[in-house]
Amino acid sequence: MPSQFLGLNTGLSGLNYFQNVLNTTSHNISNVNTKGYSRQEVLSSAASPLNIVASYGMMGTGVSATSIERQRNAFYDVKYWKANSTYNKYNVEQDNLKQLQTYINEIGGNSGYTKWIGMLSNALQDVADNPSDYTTRISYTLTADSFTDMINEMAVNFQRTQKNINDEIELAVSEINGLAKQIYELTQQIIGVELSGANANDLRDKRGVCIDKLSEYTTVEVEEHTIMFGAGKDAVESHAEAMSIRINGVILVDEMEYNELMVVPRSELFNQNDVEGLVDIYWKNADGSAGESFRPTQELGKLAGLFDIRDGNNKEGFSGTLVAKTDIPPTAKIELAKPLHVDKLNLPSQGTITINGRDYYYDGWEAAYDADGYMNNFTFLNMTMKDSKGVEITAEIPDGAIGYPGSIGANNSTKGIPYYQAQLNEMVRTFSRYMNELTNHGVDAKGEPGTDMFTALDIYGNDYVLKNTMTGAGILSSTEASYYKLTALNWELNSAWKTQPDKVVVSYAEDIEQGDVEARPIIDKIIFGMTDPSMFTQGTLAQFMQAMTTNMAVDIMKMQVFTDNHDDIRYTIDNQRKSVSGVDQNEEASNLVKFENLYNLSSKVISILNEVYDKLINQTGV
C-alpha cells in the first residue's frame, strides 16, 4: 500500500520541476542578446512508479527533471565555420585591394597620372616651341621630376601597406594563440563538469564563441569523441566528451594540450621591392624554437587573405630547374621554362633560393641575355646553407638535385603587392630605356654627348650610368649598373638635368655644330614617344597605367562579389543555427506564463492535499 503522503510528494515533484523550468526560462530570457548563447531546455520523465501489483498495478509518483540540455545542431556549426573562414578570406583581400586602389586612384584623379602625363606633354611642347629658352627647360625638368616623385610615392605607399599587413599577420597569430589557450582551458572545465554527470551548457557556449572567432582566421576541423573509462572490452562510456581542433592539418587544441604558432622574420627578400622583416608562420616547439611550417594560403580565413595580398605575384615568381652546379665556389644554375625580360625581373640581388625543398642563400647572380634583353639562365653565386644546428655553412648541393625545381618565394595566383610593384618596375624601366636611347643619341646645349634622362642613385649618391648597358647579347650581373637597378622606389630624373638646364638634350650634334640652337629633333621624338603605342604591350604609357588600374578594379569587383555571396551564405547558416539555438523573446514570454500557471497548479495540489491531511489527522484524530 502506498504511503498516505504519496500525493504530497507527487505534488512536490511537480513544484520542483516547474521551479527548475521557470529558472531555466529566466536564464534564457536573461541571455537573449548574449553572443553564442544556446537556448536551454529542461528535459523530464515520469518518476519511478510504485509497484502495487497485488491490488491495482503501478502508481505514478510525479515527475523527475532528467537534465538541462542546450539546443544546438553541430551540423550547422561546421557549415558556419567553413562559411565564416571563406567570407573573411575574401573580405580581407577586398579591403586591402581597396587600400591599394586609393593610391592608384590618387594618381588617376585630378592630381594623378593623367594630369602629370598631360603636364609633361605640355612642358615638352613648350620646349619644342622655344628649344633654347632655359625657362621652358626648367619647367620641363621640374614636371618630369614630379612625375617620378609620384611613382616613388605610390611604391612607398604599397610598401607601407605591405608592412601594415605584416603587422596584422603578427596580431592574428597572437589572437589564434590566445584563442587556443582559452579553448583548452574551457575544455578542461567542460570535461571536469561532465565527468560528474552534469551538462556544461554555458561553458560549451563560451567555447563555441571561441571557435567561431578562430574560424575567422583559418579553416578549423573540429572533432569530438566520448571519453572512455577503462580499456579494451571493459571500456565503458562516460558522460564527458573530449574535443580536438586541427588547423593546417595539425592539432591546435585537444584534451591533453594546446599548441602555439610563432612568427619568424625572413632574413632575405623574396621580391625586389619587398619591405624588410616580412614574417612567416611556424608551429612553436616546446623549447620555443620554430618547428614545422604553417602554410596559411592552403587554407581559408583572414590569414590566407593577408598572405595573398602581401605576397601575391600572380604566379610570376622566379622558378625554374637546376641544370648545373659547382662545389668550389658553390654556385647553382637555374634554367627558366620561359625567357624573362630584364624589365620584368623582380628577384632580389641577394636572397634565398629553394632547390629540391632545401633553402640556400646567395649573395649575387649572373644571367645571360640575348640582343632583345631576354634571359633564361641564372647562375646564383657564393651560396651557403644552414646545418642541422642552424649554423650557416658553405652550400653542399647534392648531385641528385640536378633536374629538380628551384624557386624564390612562392607562386601565389593573387595579384597582390609584389605583382603591382613589379608592374611599376616594368613601367619605370621600359619608359626610361625608351627615353634614354633618344637622349643618348643627342647632345646638350654645349654640344657635349647626351646623358640618360631617367636613372637612379647608387649607394654613393651618384647617378647610375645606364648609357649603352645591355646592348646586344651579354651577361647581366646583379651588382652592375643596369636597368635592373631601376625600381619604382628609386626612379628619378638625372641629377644633372635638375640643376643644369643646359644638360637637357633637345638636338643632335650636327645641329649644334651648325649653330642651330632652335633645332629640336630629340624633343620631337620624345613627344612622339609619349603616345607611342609600341612602347608597352598594353600600348602607350597612359594605357599601361590604365591597364594596371583596370586589373585592380576587376579584382576588387570579383572579391566584392565573392564577399557578398559568402556573407549571404554565412548569414543564412547563422539564421539556421539560431532557429535551433536562438532565444525567441515571444516564445520565452509564453513559456513563462505557461510554466507559472503549471507551478501554481502544483502549488494548488499541495494546498488541497494539505487540507485533506489536516482534515484527516487533526479533525478525525487518526
C-alpha positions in Angstrom: 0.0 0.0 0.0 1.4 3.4 -0.9 2.3 6.0 1.8 -0.5 8.3 3.0 1.8 11.2 1.9 2.4 10.0 -1.6 0.2 12.7 -3.1 2.1 15.4 -1.3 5.4 14.1 -2.6 3.9 13.8 -6.1 2.8 17.4 -5.9 6.2 18.4 -4.6 7.9 16.8 -7.5 5.8 18.9 -9.9 6.6 22.0 -7.8 10.3 21.3 -8.0 10.2 20.5 -11.7 8.3 23.7 -12.7 10.6 25.7 -10.4 13.6 24.4 -12.5 11.7 25.2 -15.7 11.0 28.7 -14.6 14.6 29.2 -13.6 15.8 27.9 -16.9 13.3 30.1 -18.8 14.5 33.1 -16.8 18.1 32.2 -17.8 17.1 32.1 -21.4 15.4 35.5 -21.3 18.5 37.0 -19.5 20.8 35.8 -22.3 18.5 36.7 -25.2 21.3 39.1 -26.6 24.3 37.1 -25.4 26.5 36.2 -28.4 26.7 32.4 -28.9 24.2 31.5 -26.2 22.2 28.4 -26.9 18.6 28.1 -25.6 18.3 25.6 -22.7 15.5 23.3 -22.0 14.7 21.1 -19.0 14.1 17.5 -20.0 11.9 15.4 -17.9 10.5 11.9 -17.4 7.9 10.3 -15.2 9.3 9.4 -11.8 9.7 5.8 -11.0 6.3 4.4 -10.1 5.2 2.3 -7.2 4.6 -1.3 -7.9 1.3 -2.3 -6.4 0.7 -5.4 -8.4 -1.4 -7.1 -5.7 -4.1 -4.6 -5.9 -4.2 -2.4 -9.0 -0.7 -2.3 -10.6 1.6 0.7 -10.9 1.0 4.1 -9.3 2.8 7.2 -10.6 4.9 9.2 -8.3 5.3 12.5 -10.2 7.9 13.9 -12.5 11.7 14.0 -12.5 13.9 16.5 -14.2 16.5 14.4 -16.0 18.8 17.1 -17.4 19.1 20.6 -18.7 20.1 20.4 -22.4 21.2 23.2 -24.7 19.5 23.2 -28.1 22.4 23.0 -30.6 22.9 21.4 -34.0 26.6 20.6 -34.6 26.0 20.3 -38.4 25.2 24.0 -38.6 28.3 24.8 -36.6 30.5 23.0 -39.1 28.8 24.7 -42.0 29.1 28.1 -40.3 32.8 27.7 -39.6 33.5 26.9 -43.2 31.4 29.8 -44.5 33.0 32.2 -41.9 36.5 31.3 -43.0 35.7 31.8 -46.7 34.0 35.1 -46.1 36.8 36.5 -44.1 39.4 35.5 -46.7 37.7 37.4 -49.5 36.7 40.3 -47.2 40.3 41.0 -46.1 41.6 40.7 -49.7 38.9 43.1 -50.8 39.7 45.6 -48.1 43.4 45.6 -48.7 43.0 45.8 -52.5 40.7 48.9 -52.0 43.5 50.4 -49.9 45.9 49.9 -52.8 43.3 51.3 -55.2 43.3 54.5 -53.2 46.9 55.1 -54.2 46.2 54.3 -57.8 43.0 56.4 -57.8 45.1 59.2 -56.3 47.3 59.1 -59.4 44.3 58.6 -61.7 42.4 61.6 -60.5 42.8 65.3 -60.9 46.3 65.2 -59.3 47.2 61.8 -60.8 49.0 60.3 -63.7 46.5 61.6 -66.3 47.2 65.1 -65.1 51.0 64.6 -64.9 51.3 63.0 -68.3 49.3 65.8 -69.7 51.6 68.4 -67.9 54.7 66.6 -69.1 53.4 66.6 -72.7 52.6 70.4 -72.4 56.1 71.0 -71.0 57.6 69.1 -73.9 55.6 71.2 -76.3 56.8 74.4 -74.7 60.4 73.2 -75.1 59.6 72.4 -78.7 58.3 75.9 -79.2 61.4 77.5 -77.6 64.2 75.0 -77.6 66.9 77.5 -76.5 64.8 79.0 -73.7 66.1 77.9 -70.2 62.8 78.8 -68.6 60.9 76.1 -70.7 63.7 73.6 -70.0 63.4 74.2 -66.2 59.6 73.8 -66.4 60.1 70.6 -68.4 62.6 69.1 -65.9 60.5 70.1 -62.8 57.5 68.4 -64.4 59.4 65.2 -65.3 60.9 65.1 -61.8 57.5 65.5 -60.2 56.2 62.6 -62.3 59.0 60.4 -60.9 58.2 61.5 -57.4 54.6 60.5 -57.9 55.6 57.0 -58.9 58.0 56.8 -56.0 55.3 57.8 -53.6 52.9 55.2 -54.9 55.6 52.5 -54.5 56.3 53.7 -51.0 52.6 53.5 -50.1 52.5 50.0 -51.5 55.4 49.1 -49.2 53.7 50.8 -46.3 50.6 48.7 -46.9 52.7 45.6 -47.1 54.2 46.4 -43.7 50.8 47.1 -42.2 49.5 43.7 -43.5 52.6 42.1 -42.0 51.8 43.6 -38.6 48.2 42.3 -39.0 49.6 38.8 -39.5 51.6 39.0 -36.3 48.4 40.2 -34.4 46.4 37.4 -36.0 48.9 34.8 -34.8 48.8 36.3 -31.3 45.0 36.1 -31.4 45.0 32.5 -32.5 47.3 31.5 -29.7 45.1 33.3 -27.2 42.0 31.5 -28.5 43.8 28.2 -28.4 44.7 28.7 -24.7 41.1 29.8 -23.9 39.6 26.8 -25.7 41.9 24.4 -23.9 41.0 25.8 -20.5 37.3 25.7 -21.3 37.7 22.1 -22.5 39.3 21.1 -19.2 36.4 22.7 -17.3 33.8 21.1 -19.5 35.4 17.6 -19.1 35.5 18.1 -15.3 31.8 19.1 -15.1 30.6 16.4 -17.5 32.6 13.6 -15.8 30.4 14.2 -12.8 27.3 13.6 -14.9 26.2 17.2 -15.4 26.0 19.2 -18.5 28.4 22.1 -19.1 26.0 24.1 -21.2 27.2 27.6 -20.7 30.9 26.6 -20.9 30.2 24.9 -24.2 28.6 28.1 -25.5 31.7 30.1 -24.5 33.9 27.5 -26.2 31.7 27.7 -29.3 32.1 31.5 -29.5 35.9 31.0 -29.4 35.8 28.5 -32.2 33.6 30.9 -34.2 36.3 33.6 -33.7 39.0 31.1 -34.6 37.3 30.3 -37.9 37.7 33.9 -38.9 41.4 33.4 -39.1 41.8 30.0 -40.7 40.0 26.8 -41.6 39.1 24.7 -38.5 38.5 21.0 -38.2 36.6 20.1 -35.0 36.1 16.6 -33.7 34.6 15.3 -30.5 34.7 11.8 -29.1 33.4 10.2 -25.9 35.8 9.7 -23.1 36.0 6.1 -22.1 36.5 4.6 -18.6 38.8 1.6 -18.7 40.3 0.0 -21.8 39.6 -2.7 -24.3 36.5 -4.8 -23.9 36.0 -3.5 -20.4 35.8 0.2 -21.5 32.6 2.0 -20.8 31.4 5.4 -22.0 31.5 8.3 -19.6 29.1 11.3 -19.8 32.0 13.6 -21.0 33.3 14.3 -24.5 36.9 15.3 -25.4 37.4 17.7 -28.3 40.3 18.3 -30.8 40.8 21.2 -33.2 43.1 21.0 -36.2 44.3 23.9 -38.3 46.5 23.3 -41.3 46.3 19.6 -40.6 47.9 19.9 -37.2 46.3 19.7 -33.8 45.9 23.1 -32.2 43.9 22.0 -29.2 42.9 18.7 -27.7 42.1 17.4 -24.2 45.8 17.0 -23.4 47.4 20.2 -24.5 47.3 23.2 -26.9 49.9 24.2 -29.4 51.0 27.6 -30.4 52.1 29.4 -33.6 55.0 31.8 -33.9 56.2 34.3 -36.5 59.8 34.3 -37.8 61.0 37.3 -39.8 62.6 36.5 -43.1 66.3 37.1 -43.3 66.1 37.7 -47.1 63.7 39.3 -49.5 61.6 37.2 -52.0 60.8 40.1 -54.3 62.9 43.1 -55.2 60.6 45.8 -53.7 59.5 43.8 -50.6 59.7 45.6 -47.3 62.3 44.1 -44.9 61.1 42.0 -41.9 58.2 40.1 -43.6 57.3 37.2 -41.4 56.4 33.5 -42.0 54.4 31.4 -39.6 55.7 28.2 -37.9 54.5 25.9 -35.2 56.3 26.6 -31.9 58.3 23.8 -30.4 58.4 23.0 -26.7 61.8 24.8 -26.4 60.5 27.9 -28.1 62.2 27.3 -31.4 60.4 27.3 -34.8 59.1 23.9 -35.9 57.1 22.8 -38.8 56.0 25.5 -41.3 52.4 26.7 -41.2 51.1 27.4 -44.7 48.1 29.7 -44.5 47.5 30.0 -48.2 46.4 26.4 -48.3 43.5 27.3 -46.0 40.8 29.9 -45.8 40.3 32.8 -43.4 41.9 36.2 -42.7 45.5 34.7 -42.6 45.1 33.4 -46.1 43.8 36.7 -47.4 46.5 38.7 -45.7 49.2 36.4 -47.2 47.6 36.6 -50.6 47.8 40.4 -50.8 51.1 40.7 -49.0 52.9 38.0 -51.2 50.6 37.6 -54.3 52.6 37.7 -57.5 50.1 36.3 -60.0 52.2 33.2 -60.2 55.0 35.2 -61.8 57.6 34.4 -59.1 61.1 33.2 -60.1 61.1 29.4 -60.7 63.0 27.0 -62.9 65.0 23.8 -62.9 68.5 23.2 -61.6 70.6 22.3 -64.6 74.2 22.6 -63.3 76.2 23.4 -60.1 79.7 23.8 -58.9 81.1 23.0 -55.4 84.1 25.4 -55.4 82.9 28.1 -55.4 79.4 26.9 -54.7 77.0 28.0 -57.5 73.7 26.9 -58.9 72.5 27.4 -62.5 68.7 27.6 -62.9 67.1 27.4 -66.3 63.7 29.1 -66.7 60.9 27.4 -68.5 60.1 30.7 -70.2 62.6 33.5 -71.0 62.3 36.6 -68.8 62.9 40.2 -69.9 65.1 42.4 -67.7 62.3 44.9 -67.4 60.1 42.2 -65.7 63.0 41.0 -63.5 61.8 41.1 -59.9 64.2 38.8 -57.9 66.4 40.4 -55.2 70.2 40.8 -55.8 70.7 38.8 -52.6 68.3 36.3 -51.1 67.2 32.7 -50.6 66.5 30.1 -53.3 64.8 26.8 -52.6 66.2 23.9 -54.6 64.6 20.5 -54.2 62.9 21.6 -51.0 66.1 22.9 -49.4 66.9 26.6 -48.7 70.2 28.0 -50.0 71.4 31.6 -49.6 73.2 33.6 -52.4 74.9 37.0 -52.4 74.6 37.7 -56.1 73.7 36.2 -59.5 74.6 36.4 -63.2 72.3 35.9 -66.2 73.0 35.6 -69.9 70.7 37.8 -72.1 70.1 38.0 -75.8 70.1 41.0 -78.1 66.4 41.7 -77.0 67.1 41.6 -73.3 65.6 38.2 -72.6 67.2 35.8 -70.1 66.5 32.1 -69.4 69.6 31.0 -67.4 70.6 32.4 -64.0 73.7 31.4 -62.0 73.5 32.1 -58.3 76.8 32.8 -56.6 78.6 32.2 -53.3 75.9 30.0 -51.9 75.6 29.0 -48.3 73.1 26.9 -46.3 72.3 26.2 -42.6 73.3 22.9 -41.0 71.2 20.9 -38.5 72.2 23.3 -35.7 71.2 26.4 -37.7 74.8 27.4 -38.4 75.4 28.9 -41.8 78.0 26.9 -43.8 79.2 26.6 -47.4 76.4 25.2 -49.6 76.5 21.5 -50.5 74.1 20.8 -53.3 73.8 17.1 -53.9 74.4 15.8 -57.4 70.9 14.2 -57.3 69.3 17.6 -57.1 70.1 18.2 -60.8 66.8 18.3 -62.7 64.8 19.3 -59.6 62.9 22.6 -59.3 64.4 25.8 -57.9 62.3 28.8 -56.8 62.4 32.0 -54.9 59.4 32.6 -52.6 56.1 31.0 -53.6 53.9 31.3 -56.7 50.7 32.9 -55.5 47.9 33.3 -58.0 46.6 36.5 -56.4 47.6 39.9 -57.8 49.0 41.3 -54.6 51.5 43.9 -53.7 54.6 42.2 -55.3 52.7 41.9 -58.6 51.8 45.6 -58.7 55.3 46.6 -57.6 56.7 44.5 -60.4 54.3 46.2 -62.8 55.5 49.6 -61.7 59.2 48.5 -62.1 58.4 47.3 -65.6 56.9 50.7 -66.4 59.8 52.6 -65.0 62.4 50.5 -66.9 60.7 50.4 -70.2 59.9 54.1 -70.2 63.4 55.0 -69.1 65.0 52.8 -71.7 62.9 54.3 -74.5 63.7 57.9 -73.5 67.3 57.3 -72.6 68.0 55.8 -76.0 66.7 59.1 -77.6 68.7 61.4 -75.3 71.9 59.3 -75.6 72.0 59.9 -79.4 71.8 63.7 -79.0 73.9 66.4 -77.3 73.2 69.1 -74.7 73.2 72.8 -75.3 77.1 72.9 -75.2 77.4 70.1 -77.8 78.5 67.5 -75.2 77.2 63.9 -75.5 73.8 63.4 -74.2 73.2 61.6 -70.9 70.4 59.3 -69.6 67.2 61.3 -68.9 66.0 58.9 -66.2 68.1 56.9 -63.8 68.6 56.2 -60.1 71.1 56.9 -57.4 73.7 54.3 -56.4 74.8 53.7 -52.8 77.3 56.5 -53.1 74.6 59.0 -54.2 75.7 59.1 -57.8 73.5 58.5 -60.9 73.7 55.1 -62.4 75.2 55.4 -65.9 72.8 53.3 -68.0 74.0 54.5 -71.3 74.9 51.6 -73.6 74.1 49.0 -71.0 72.7 45.7 -72.3 73.3 46.5 -76.0 73.5 43.2 -77.9 73.9 39.9 -76.1 75.9 39.6 -72.9 76.0 38.8 -69.2 73.9 40.7 -66.6 75.2 40.9 -63.1 73.2 41.7 -60.0 75.9 44.1 -58.9 76.4 46.1 -62.1 74.6 49.2 -63.2 71.8 48.2 -65.5 68.1 48.8 -65.9 67.5 46.1 -63.4 68.7 48.6 -60.8 65.8 50.9 -61.6 62.7 50.4 -59.5 59.6 52.4 -58.7 61.2 53.2 -55.3 64.4 54.9 -56.6 63.4 56.1 -60.1 64.3 59.8 -60.7 65.3 62.4 -63.3 69.0 62.6 -64.0 70.5 64.8 -61.3 72.4 67.0 -63.8 69.2 67.7 -65.6 67.6 69.0 -62.4 70.3 71.6 -61.7 71.7 72.4 -65.1 69.1 73.2 -67.8 71.8 73.2 -70.5 72.2 69.4 -69.9 68.7 68.8 -71.3 69.0 67.1 -74.7 67.0 68.5 -77.5 69.2 68.4 -80.6 71.7 66.3 -82.5 75.4 67.1 -82.6 75.2 68.4 -86.2 72.5 70.8 -85.2 74.7 72.4 -82.5 77.8 72.4 -84.8 75.8 74.3 -87.4 74.7 76.8 -84.7 71.1 75.9 -85.0 70.1 76.4 -81.3 66.4 76.1 -82.2 66.7 72.6 -83.6 64.6 70.1 -81.6 64.6 66.7 -83.3 65.1 64.8 -80.0 62.2 66.6 -78.3 60.0 65.8 -81.3 60.8 62.1 -80.9 60.2 62.3 -77.1 56.8 63.9 -77.8 56.0 61.1 -80.2 57.2 58.6 -77.5 54.6 59.8 -75.0 51.9 58.5 -77.4 53.9 55.6 -79.0 51.6 52.5 -78.8 54.6 50.2 -79.3 56.3 51.2 -76.1 54.4 48.6 -74.0 52.5 45.5 -74.7 49.5 47.4 -73.4 50.2 50.4 -75.7 51.2 53.9 -74.5 52.5 54.9 -71.1 49.0 56.1 -70.2 47.4 52.9 -71.4 49.9 50.8 -69.4 48.8 52.6 -66.3 45.2 52.3 -67.2 45.6 48.6 -67.7 47.1 48.3 -64.2 44.2 50.2 -62.6 41.7 48.2 -64.6 43.2 44.9 -63.4 42.9 46.0 -59.8 39.4 47.3 -60.3 38.3 43.9 -61.8 39.9 42.0 -58.9 38.2 44.2 -56.4 34.8 43.7 -58.1 35.4 39.9 -58.1 36.3 40.0 -54.4 33.3 42.1 -53.8 31.0 39.5 -55.4 32.7 36.7 -53.5 32.5 38.6 -50.3 28.8 39.4 -50.7 27.9 35.8 -51.7 29.7 34.2 -48.8 28.4 36.8 -46.4 24.9 35.8 -47.5 25.7 32.1 -47.1 27.2 32.8 -43.7 24.1 34.9 -42.7 21.7 32.1 -43.9 23.6 29.4 -42.0 23.7 31.5 -38.9 20.0 32.0 -39.1 19.6 28.3 -39.4 21.7 27.9 -36.2 19.6 30.5 -34.4 16.4 28.7 -35.5 17.6 25.9 -33.3 19.6 27.5 -30.6 18.4 31.1 -30.5 16.2 32.5 -27.8 12.9 33.8 -29.1 11.5 36.5 -26.7 7.9 35.9 -27.6 8.3 32.1 -27.1 10.0 32.5 -23.8 7.4 35.0 -22.6 4.7 32.5 -23.5 6.6 29.7 -21.7 7.0 32.0 -18.7 3.2 32.4 -18.4 2.6 28.7 -19.1 5.0 27.4 -16.6 3.9 29.9 -14.0 0.3 28.5 -14.3 1.6 25.0 -14.0 3.7 25.9 -11.0 0.6 27.4 -9.4 -1.4 24.3 -10.2 1.3 22.2 -8.5 1.1 24.5 -5.5 -2.7 24.1 -5.6 -2.2 20.3 -5.5 -0.1 20.6 -2.3 -2.5 23.1 -0.8 -5.5 20.8 -1.4 -3.6 17.8 0.0 -2.7 19.9 3.0 -6.4 20.5 3.7 -7.0 16.8 3.2 -4.3 15.8 5.7 -5.5 18.5 8.1 -9.0 17.0 8.0 -7.7 13.5 8.2 -5.2 14.0 11.0 -6.3 16.9 13.1 -10.0 16.7 12.8 -10.6 12.9 12.8 -7.9 12.1 15.3 -6.3 9.4 13.1 
